Amino acid sequence: MSLTTNVVVPNVVLQSSFTMPVIGFGTAAMSNDSDTLKAAVIEAVKLGYRHFDTASIYGSEQALGEAITEALKLGLISSRDELFITSKLWLSDNHPHLVLPALQNSLKTLGLEYLDLYLIHWPLTTEPELKKFPYDEDDLLPFDLKGVWTSMQECQNLGLTKSIGVSNFSCKKLENLLSFATIPPAVNQVELNPCWQQKNLREYCKTKGIVVTAYSPLGAKDSFWGGNHVMDNELLKQIAHAHGKTVAHISLRWLYEQGVTFAVKSYNKERIKQNLEIFDFSLTNDDYQKINQIKQERKVKNGPAGFEFAENLWDGEN
């Protein structure tokens, strides 16, 4: 018998017909200490999180898998099926013949029989086995999107993942993918928050039935790719004060009201709890007027590369 949780997180329905919780627990960190991560995941499950986001490059798959096993032993969940687990295909595995082995390796590391969602992490390719961060310009190879997506579809057809999707795809890259995909991407996970609102991309994905998931929904202030631009924003602070809420509450509520799902990362017990507390208030028209005035800035300009090629990666889209 599962224990009662504090918050029931709403779901969205994916094109694959499966449901996904709108709030995910992120595990991308500068350093992932296994015990800290496991304790955070256990706490998150207790509080009501059911969607956990990882990737092969994060180094968090094993600890997440161990935490899932522990949650089952503790009776916090009665079945793995109660959880929604996302992982991602790294650049060095972005080759048609390596997609299935990469997914199988992630499943082995997680200790799971299937994923709920498997994403192409970036629309970029490097030599196999070249796992480093950041990459140099000479490391990149031509990306065979059609071949890789065909292999992604095979993974779904084999039942190793219930849904497939992409991450960091521009409208132009999505359009290319949709021109030949038999199974359309269920999700596009991108940098998105009140300081980088991506309105055009959100509208495009909505017309195509692609669910948008936000990473860095609070700006990822403790990472090398993020900053304090969200949490220190004066307009967001004004809105938070008016509601008796935090800037994090306002930012996450704004995403929720846009129909955007998100993966939010914190290993702090109190903040893990606070990040769920967005369903007891709504933003006003005045709030939206302020949010619409926020200066827009993309923080993840170059992706996993140490050189300027934003125009190529994002196709000039703002």
C-alpha positions as a Markdown table, in Angstrom:
| # | Residue | x | y | z |
|---|---|---|---|---|
| 1 | Met | 0.0 | 0.0 | 0.0 |
| 2 | Ser | 1.5 | 3.3 | -1.0 |
| 3 | Leu | 1.8 | 6.1 | 1.5 |
| 4 | Thr | -0.3 | 9.2 | 1.1 |
| 5 | Thr | 1.6 | 12.0 | -0.5 |
| 6 | Asn | 1.3 | 15.8 | 0.1 |
| 7 | Val | 0.7 | 17.0 | -3.4 |
| 8 | Val | -0.9 | 15.3 | -6.4 |
| 9 | Val | 0.8 | 16.8 | -9.5 |
| 10 | Pro | -1.4 | 17.2 | -12.6 |
| 11 | Asn | -0.5 | 15.3 | -15.8 |
| 12 | Val | -0.4 | 16.2 | -19.4 |
| 13 | Val | -1.3 | 13.7 | -22.2 |
| 14 | Leu | 1.5 | 13.1 | -24.8 |
| 15 | Gln | 1.0 | 12.3 | -28.4 |
| 16 | Ser | 1.9 | 8.7 | -27.6 |
| 17 | Ser | -1.3 | 8.7 | -25.4 |
| 18 | Phe | 0.8 | 8.2 | -22.2 |
| 19 | Thr | 0.5 | 10.8 | -19.4 |
| 20 | Met | 3.4 | 12.8 | -18.0 |
| 21 | Pro | 3.4 | 14.8 | -14.7 |
| 22 | Val | 3.8 | 18.5 | -15.3 |
| 23 | Ile | 6.5 | 18.8 | -12.6 |
| 24 | Gly | 9.7 | 16.8 | -13.0 |
| 25 | Phe | 12.6 | 16.4 | -10.6 |
| 26 | Gly | 15.8 | 17.3 | -12.3 |
| 27 | Thr | 19.1 | 15.6 | -11.6 |
| 28 | Ala | 21.5 | 17.7 | -13.8 |
| 29 | Ala | 24.1 | 19.1 | -11.3 |
| 30 | Met | 27.7 | 20.3 | -11.3 |
| 31 | Ser | 28.5 | 17.3 | -9.2 |
| 32 | Asn | 26.2 | 14.4 | -8.3 |
| 33 | Asp | 27.0 | 12.9 | -5.0 |
| 34 | Ser | 25.3 | 9.6 | -4.9 |
| 35 | Asp | 24.0 | 9.7 | -1.3 |
| 36 | Thr | 22.8 | 13.3 | -1.6 |
| 37 | Leu | 21.0 | 12.5 | -4.8 |
| 38 | Lys | 19.4 | 9.4 | -3.4 |
| 39 | Ala | 18.2 | 11.2 | -0.2 |
| 40 | Ala | 16.8 | 14.0 | -2.3 |
| 41 | Val | 14.9 | 11.6 | -4.6 |
| 42 | Ile | 13.4 | 9.7 | -1.7 |
| 43 | Glu | 12.3 | 13.0 | -0.1 |
| 44 | Ala | 10.8 | 14.1 | -3.5 |
| 45 | Val | 8.8 | 10.8 | -3.8 |
| 46 | Lys | 7.5 | 11.3 | -0.3 |
| 47 | Leu | 6.3 | 14.8 | -1.2 |
| 48 | Gly | 4.5 | 13.8 | -4.4 |
| 49 | Tyr | 7.1 | 14.0 | -7.3 |
| 50 | Arg | 6.6 | 11.2 | -9.8 |
| 51 | His | 8.5 | 12.4 | -12.8 |
| 52 | Phe | 12.3 | 12.1 | -12.6 |
| 53 | Asp | 14.6 | 13.5 | -15.3 |
| 54 | Thr | 18.1 | 12.2 | -15.9 |
| 55 | Ala | 20.6 | 11.6 | -18.8 |
| 56 | Ser | 23.6 | 9.4 | -19.4 |
| 57 | Ile | 25.9 | 12.5 | -19.3 |
| 58 | Tyr | 24.6 | 13.6 | -15.9 |
| 59 | Gly | 26.1 | 10.7 | -14.0 |
| 60 | Ser | 22.9 | 10.4 | -12.0 |
| 61 | Glu | 21.3 | 7.3 | -13.5 |
| 62 | Gln | 22.7 | 4.8 | -11.1 |
| 63 | Ala | 21.8 | 6.8 | -7.9 |
| 64 | Leu | 18.3 | 7.5 | -9.3 |
| 65 | Gly | 17.8 | 3.8 | -9.9 |
| 66 | Glu | 19.0 | 2.9 | -6.4 |
| 67 | Ala | 16.6 | 5.5 | -5.0 |
| 68 | Ile | 13.7 | 4.0 | -6.9 |
| 69 | Thr | 14.5 | 0.6 | -5.5 |
| 70 | Glu | 14.6 | 2.1 | -2.0 |
| 71 | Ala | 11.3 | 3.9 | -2.5 |
| 72 | Leu | 9.7 | 0.6 | -3.4 |
| 73 | Lys | 11.2 | -1.1 | -0.3 |
| 74 | Leu | 9.9 | 1.7 | 1.9 |
| 75 | Gly | 6.4 | 1.5 | 0.4 |
| 76 | Leu | 6.5 | 5.0 | -0.8 |
| 77 | Ile | 5.3 | 3.7 | -4.2 |
| 78 | Ser | 3.8 | 0.3 | -4.8 |
| 79 | Ser | 5.1 | -0.1 | -8.3 |
| 80 | Arg | 7.7 | 1.4 | -10.6 |
| 81 | Asp | 4.8 | 2.0 | -13.0 |
| 82 | Glu | 3.8 | 4.9 | -10.7 |
| 83 | Leu | 6.9 | 6.8 | -11.8 |
| 84 | Phe | 7.7 | 8.6 | -15.0 |
| 85 | Ile | 11.4 | 8.3 | -15.9 |
| 86 | Thr | 13.1 | 10.4 | -18.6 |
| 87 | Ser | 16.7 | 9.9 | -19.8 |
| 88 | Lys | 18.6 | 11.2 | -22.8 |
| 89 | Leu | 20.9 | 10.1 | -25.6 |
| 90 | Trp | 24.3 | 11.8 | -25.6 |
| 91 | Leu | 26.2 | 13.3 | -28.5 |
| 92 | Ser | 28.7 | 10.4 | -28.8 |
| 93 | Asp | 25.8 | 8.0 | -29.1 |
| 94 | Asn | 24.0 | 10.1 | -31.7 |
| 95 | His | 24.6 | 7.5 | -34.4 |
| 96 | Pro | 21.9 | 5.2 | -35.8 |
| 97 | His | 23.7 | 2.0 | -34.7 |
| 98 | Leu | 24.4 | 3.3 | -31.2 |
| 99 | Val | 20.9 | 4.5 | -30.1 |
| 100 | Leu | 19.6 | 1.1 | -29.0 |
| 101 | Pro | 22.8 | 0.1 | -27.1 |
| 102 | Ala | 22.9 | 3.5 | -25.4 |
| 103 | Leu | 19.3 | 3.1 | -24.2 |
| 104 | Gln | 19.9 | -0.4 | -23.1 |
| 105 | Asn | 23.0 | 0.8 | -21.1 |
| 106 | Ser | 20.9 | 3.5 | -19.5 |
| 107 | Leu | 18.3 | 1.0 | -18.5 |
| 108 | Lys | 20.9 | -1.3 | -17.1 |
| 109 | Thr | 22.4 | 1.6 | -15.0 |
| 110 | Leu | 19.0 | 2.6 | -13.8 |
| 111 | Gly | 18.0 | -1.0 | -13.1 |
| 112 | Leu | 14.8 | -0.6 | -15.1 |
| 113 | Glu | 13.0 | -2.5 | -17.8 |
| 114 | Tyr | 11.8 | 0.5 | -19.7 |
| 115 | Leu | 11.8 | 4.3 | -19.8 |
| 116 | Asp | 8.8 | 6.5 | -20.0 |
| 117 | Leu | 10.6 | 9.0 | -22.2 |
| 118 | Tyr | 13.8 | 8.9 | -24.1 |
| 119 | Leu | 15.1 | 12.2 | -25.7 |
| 120 | Ile | 17.8 | 13.1 | -28.2 |
| 121 | His | 19.8 | 15.4 | -25.9 |
| 122 | Trp | 21.2 | 17.7 | -28.6 |
| 123 | Pro | 20.9 | 17.9 | -32.4 |
| 124 | Leu | 24.7 | 17.3 | -32.6 |
| 125 | Thr | 27.0 | 14.4 | -33.1 |
| 126 | Thr | 30.6 | 13.5 | -32.1 |
| 127 | Glu | 32.8 | 10.5 | -32.6 |
| 128 | Pro | 31.6 | 7.4 | -30.6 |
| 129 | Glu | 33.1 | 7.1 | -27.2 |
| 130 | Leu | 34.1 | 10.8 | -27.2 |
| 131 | Lys | 32.4 | 11.8 | -23.9 |
| 132 | Lys | 33.6 | 15.1 | -22.6 |
| 133 | Phe | 32.3 | 18.5 | -21.8 |
| 134 | Pro | 32.6 | 21.0 | -23.4 |
| 135 | Tyr | 33.4 | 19.8 | -26.9 |
| 136 | Asp | 35.7 | 21.5 | -29.4 |
| 137 | Glu | 34.6 | 22.5 | -32.9 |
| 138 | Asp | 36.7 | 19.8 | -34.5 |
| 139 | Asp | 34.9 | 17.2 | -32.4 |
| 140 | Leu | 31.6 | 17.6 | -34.2 |
| 141 | Leu | 30.4 | 15.4 | -37.0 |
| 142 | Pro | 27.4 | 15.7 | -39.4 |
| 143 | Phe | 24.3 | 14.7 | -37.6 |
| 144 | Asp | 22.2 | 11.9 | -39.3 |
| 145 | Leu | 18.9 | 13.0 | -37.7 |
| 146 | Lys | 16.8 | 10.7 | -40.0 |
| 147 | Gly | 18.9 | 7.6 | -39.2 |
| 148 | Val | 19.0 | 8.4 | -35.4 |
| 149 | Trp | 15.2 | 9.1 | -35.3 |
| 150 | Thr | 14.5 | 5.8 | -37.1 |
| 151 | Ser | 16.5 | 4.0 | -34.3 |
| 152 | Met | 14.6 | 6.0 | -31.7 |
| 153 | Gln | 11.3 | 4.8 | -33.2 |
| 154 | Glu | 12.6 | 1.3 | -33.1 |
| 155 | Cys | 13.3 | 1.7 | -29.3 |
| 156 | Gln | 9.7 | 2.7 | -28.8 |
| 157 | Asn | 8.4 | -0.1 | -30.9 |
| 158 | Leu | 10.4 | -2.6 | -28.9 |
| 159 | Gly | 8.8 | -1.3 | -25.7 |
| 160 | Leu | 12.1 | -0.1 | -24.2 |
| 161 | Thr | 10.7 | 3.4 | -23.9 |
| 162 | Lys | 7.0 | 4.4 | -23.9 |
| 163 | Ser | 7.6 | 7.7 | -25.7 |
| 164 | Ile | 10.4 | 9.4 | -27.6 |
| 165 | Gly | 11.3 | 13.1 | -28.0 |
| 166 | Val | 14.0 | 15.7 | -28.4 |
| 167 | Ser | 15.8 | 18.4 | -26.5 |
| 168 | Asn | 17.2 | 21.7 | -27.6 |
| 169 | Phe | 15.5 | 21.6 | -31.0 |
| 170 | Ser | 14.6 | 24.8 | -32.8 |
| 171 | Cys | 11.4 | 25.2 | -34.9 |
| 172 | Lys | 13.4 | 24.6 | -38.0 |
| 173 | Lys | 14.9 | 21.4 | -36.7 |
| 174 | Leu | 11.5 | 20.2 | -35.5 |
| 175 | Glu | 10.1 | 20.9 | -39.0 |
| 176 | Asn | 12.8 | 18.8 | -40.6 |
| 177 | Leu | 12.2 | 16.0 | -38.1 |
| 178 | Leu | 8.4 | 16.0 | -38.7 |
| 179 | Ser | 8.9 | 15.9 | -42.5 |
| 180 | Phe | 9.9 | 12.2 | -42.2 |
| 181 | Ala | 9.1 | 10.9 | -38.7 |
| 182 | Thr | 6.7 | 8.0 | -38.5 |
| 183 | Ile | 6.3 | 8.6 | -34.8 |
| 184 | Pro | 6.4 | 12.4 | -34.0 |
| 185 | Pro | 8.4 | 13.6 | -31.0 |
| 186 | Ala | 6.2 | 13.7 | -27.9 |
| 187 | Val | 8.3 | 16.3 | -26.1 |
| 188 | Asn | 10.9 | 19.0 | -26.8 |
| 189 | Gln | 12.9 | 19.9 | -23.7 |
| 190 | Val | 14.5 | 23.4 | -23.9 |
| 191 | Glu | 15.8 | 26.2 | -21.8 |
| 192 | Leu | 12.7 | 28.2 | -20.8 |
| 193 | Asn | 11.8 | 30.6 | -17.9 |
| 194 | Pro | 10.4 | 34.1 | -17.6 |
| 195 | Cys | 13.8 | 35.5 | -18.7 |
| 196 | Trp | 13.8 | 33.3 | -21.8 |
| 197 | Gln | 10.2 | 32.8 | -22.8 |
| 198 | Gln | 10.6 | 31.2 | -26.2 |
| 199 | Lys | 7.1 | 32.3 | -27.3 |
| 200 | Asn | 7.6 | 31.3 | -31.0 |
| 201 | Leu | 8.9 | 27.9 | -30.2 |
| 202 | Arg | 6.1 | 27.3 | -27.7 |
| 203 | Glu | 3.4 | 28.3 | -30.3 |
| 204 | Tyr | 5.0 | 26.1 | -32.9 |
| 205 | Cys | 5.1 | 23.1 | -30.6 |
| 206 | Lys | 1.5 | 23.6 | -29.6 |
| 207 | Thr | 0.4 | 23.5 | -33.2 |
| 208 | Lys | 2.2 | 20.2 | -33.7 |
| 209 | Gly | 1.0 | 18.6 | -30.5 |
| 210 | Ile | 4.5 | 18.5 | -29.0 |
| 211 | Val | 4.7 | 19.1 | -25.2 |
| 212 | Val | 7.3 | 21.6 | -24.2 |
| 213 | Thr | 9.4 | 20.8 | -21.1 |
| 214 | Ala | 11.5 | 23.6 | -19.5 |
| 215 | Tyr | 14.9 | 23.0 | -18.2 |
| 216 | Ser | 16.6 | 25.8 | -16.1 |
| 217 | Pro | 13.0 | 26.9 | -15.1 |
| 218 | Leu | 14.6 | 29.0 | -12.3 |
| 219 | Gly | 17.7 | 30.0 | -14.2 |
| 220 | Ala | 20.1 | 27.2 | -12.9 |
| 221 | Lys | 22.0 | 29.8 | -10.8 |
| 222 | Asp | 24.4 | 27.2 | -9.3 |
| 223 | Ser | 25.6 | 25.9 | -12.7 |
| 224 | Phe | 28.1 | 27.1 | -15.2 |
| 225 | Trp | 25.4 | 27.3 | -17.9 |
| 226 | Gly | 22.9 | 29.4 | -15.9 |
| 227 | Gly | 22.9 | 32.4 | -13.6 |
| 228 | Asn | 21.0 | 34.6 | -11.1 |
| 229 | His | 18.9 | 36.4 | -13.8 |
| 230 | Val | 15.6 | 34.7 | -12.8 |
| 231 | Met | 15.9 | 34.6 | -9.0 |
| 232 | Asp | 17.3 | 38.2 | -8.8 |
| 233 | Asn | 14.8 | 39.7 | -11.3 |
| 234 | Glu | 13.2 | 42.8 | -9.7 |
| 235 | Leu | 9.9 | 42.4 | -11.6 |
| 236 | Leu | 9.5 | 38.8 | -10.4 |
| 237 | Lys | 10.4 | 39.9 | -6.9 |
| 238 | Gln | 7.5 | 42.5 | -7.0 |
| 239 | Ile | 5.0 | 39.8 | -8.1 |
| 240 | Ala | 6.2 | 37.4 | -5.5 |
| 241 | His | 5.8 | 40.0 | -2.8 |
| 242 | Ala | 2.3 | 40.8 | -3.9 |
| 243 | His | 1.3 | 37.2 | -3.7 |
| 244 | Gly | 3.2 | 36.3 | -0.5 |
| 245 | Lys | 5.2 | 33.8 | -2.6 |
| 246 | Thr | 8.8 | 33.3 | -3.7 |
| 247 | Val | 10.3 | 34.1 | -7.0 |
| 248 | Ala | 10.6 | 30.4 | -7.6 |
| 249 | His | 6.8 | 30.0 | -7.1 |
| 250 | Ile | 6.1 | 32.8 | -9.6 |
| 251 | Ser | 8.4 | 31.5 | -12.2 |
| 252 | Leu | 7.1 | 27.9 | -12.0 |
| 253 | Arg | 3.4 | 29.1 | -11.8 |
| 254 | Trp | 4.0 | 31.1 | -15.0 |
| 255 | Leu | 5.3 | 28.1 | -16.8 |
| 256 | Tyr | 2.4 | 26.0 | -15.6 |
| 257 | Glu | -0.1 | 28.6 | -16.8 |
| 258 | Gln | 1.6 | 28.6 | -20.2 |
| 259 | Gly | 0.9 | 24.9 | -20.5 |
| 260 | Val | 4.7 | 24.2 | -20.2 |
| 261 | Thr | 5.9 | 21.2 | -18.1 |
| 262 | Phe | 9.2 | 21.6 | -16.3 |
| 263 | Ala | 12.1 | 19.8 | -14.6 |
| 264 | Val | 13.2 | 21.7 | -11.5 |
| 265 | Lys | 16.3 | 20.7 | -9.6 |
| 266 | Ser | 17.0 | 21.1 | -5.9 |
| 267 | Tyr | 18.5 | 18.8 | -3.3 |
| 268 | Asn | 17.4 | 21.0 | -0.4 |
| 269 | Lys | 14.6 | 19.5 | 1.5 |
| 270 | Glu | 12.6 | 22.7 | 2.0 |
| 271 | Arg | 13.0 | 23.9 | -1.6 |
| 272 | Ile | 12.0 | 20.5 | -2.9 |
| 273 | Lys | 8.8 | 21.0 | -1.0 |
| 274 | Gln | 8.3 | 24.6 | -2.0 |
| 275 | Asn | 8.7 | 23.8 | -5.7 |
| 276 | Leu | 5.5 | 21.9 | -5.6 |
| 277 | Glu | 3.5 | 24.7 | -3.9 |
| 278 | Ile | 2.3 | 26.4 | -7.1 |
| 279 | Phe | -1.3 | 25.2 | -7.4 |
| 280 | Asp | -3.0 | 27.4 | -4.7 |
| 281 | Phe | -2.8 | 30.7 | -6.5 |
| 282 | Ser | -3.0 | 32.3 | -10.0 |
| 283 | Leu | -1.2 | 35.1 | -11.7 |
| 284 | Thr | -3.1 | 38.3 | -12.5 |
| 285 | Asn | -3.2 | 40.4 | -15.7 |
| 286 | Asp | -0.9 | 42.9 | -13.9 |
| 287 | Asp | 1.5 | 40.1 | -13.2 |
| 288 | Tyr | 1.5 | 39.2 | -16.9 |
| 289 | Gln | 2.2 | 42.8 | -17.9 |
| 290 | Lys | 5.3 | 42.8 | -15.7 |
| 291 | Ile | 6.5 | 39.4 | -16.9 |
| 292 | Asn | 6.1 | 40.6 | -20.5 |
| 293 | Gln | 8.5 | 43.5 | -19.7 |
| 294 | Ile | 11.3 | 41.2 | -18.6 |
| 295 | Lys | 14.5 | 41.5 | -20.8 |
| 296 | Gln | 15.0 | 38.2 | -22.7 |
| 297 | Glu | 18.3 | 36.4 | -22.7 |
| 298 | Arg | 19.3 | 32.9 | -23.7 |
| 299 | Lys | 21.9 | 31.5 | -21.3 |
| 300 | Val | 22.6 | 28.2 | -23.0 |
| 301 | Lys | 24.0 | 29.8 | -26.1 |
| 302 | Asn | 26.5 | 27.3 | -27.3 |
| 303 | Gly | 25.1 | 24.0 | -26.0 |
| 304 | Pro | 27.8 | 21.5 | -25.0 |
| 305 | Ala | 30.5 | 23.3 | -27.0 |
| 306 | Gly | 33.2 | 25.7 | -26.0 |
| 307 | Phe | 32.9 | 27.9 | -29.1 |
| 308 | Glu | 30.5 | 30.2 | -30.7 |
| 309 | Phe | 28.1 | 28.5 | -33.0 |
| 310 | Ala | 24.7 | 29.6 | -31.6 |
| 311 | Glu | 23.5 | 30.7 | -35.1 |
| 312 | Asn | 23.9 | 27.2 | -36.4 |
| 313 | Leu | 22.6 | 25.4 | -33.3 |
| 314 | Trp | 19.5 | 27.6 | -32.8 |
| 315 | Asp | 19.0 | 28.4 | -36.5 |
| 316 | Gly | 19.0 | 32.1 | -35.7 |
| 317 | Glu | 15.7 | 31.7 | -33.7 |
| 318 | Asn | 15.1 | 34.0 | -30.8 |
